[in-house]
Amino acid sequence: MGINFRRTINHKILSDKMSAIYEYGELKKQDGIEQGLKEGIEKGIEKIIKNLYESGMNIKEISSKTKIDKKQIEKILN
């Protein structure tokens, strides 16, 4: 085998590995974005529940309006 053929093969292998690493990185990046959005939404819901409670709404009313289980609301408030 000639040197050029080996270089071509090595380049192809390296290129394939780099592509796999890039794709993995993109998947992890997307996972991070999704996790961040989920956490942001959860914190927003918690803040709304706390604000409703502090404004005088009781747990039963909050549950009725938000469709969130009373036990989950109690957990957020404690």
N, C-alpha and C positions, 0 to 999 in steps of 0.2 A: 504494500500500500504506500501511496505517495504521501508526502507531508501535507499537500493541499487537501487530500481526501480526509486525512485525520483531523485537520483544522475544521473542515466543514462539519464533520461528525461532532467534534467537541463543541463547536459553535451551536449546533442544533440542540445538543443535550443541555448546554448552558441556557440557551434561549427558552427551552421547554421548562426548565427549573425556575427561571426567573418569572415566566408567565404564571406558573403555579403559585409562586410566592405572592405575586401581585394580586391574583384572584383571591387568595386566602386573606390578604390584607383588606381587600374591598369588602369581603364578607364580614370580617370583623368590624370594619368601619360601619357598615350598615347595621350590624347587631348593636353597636354602641349608640347609634342614632335612635334606633327603635327603643332601646332601654332608657335613654335619656327622655324621650317623649313620654314613655309610660310613667316614669318617675315624676315628670313635670305635671302630668295630668293628675296623678294620685295626690301630689302636694296641693294642687289647685282645688281638688275636691275636698281635701281636709280643711283647707282654709275657708272654703265656702261653708262647710258644716260648722266650723267654729264661729264664724261670723253670724250665721243664722241663730245659733245657740246663744251667743252673747247679745243678740238683738232681742231676745226674749222668747224665741220659738222653743218649744219643748221637743224632746227626742222623738216622740210619736209624730208630731207635725213635720219635723225634718224628714223622718223616714217616709211619711206619706207623700211629701212634695218631691223628694229626690229619688224615691224607689230604692233607697239603700237600707239594708237590714238594720234594725235597732241595735243589735249587738255590735255591729261594725261601727255604728255611730258612737256608741258608748266607749268602744275601744279608742276611737280617734279623740274623744273628749277627755279621756283619762291619761 
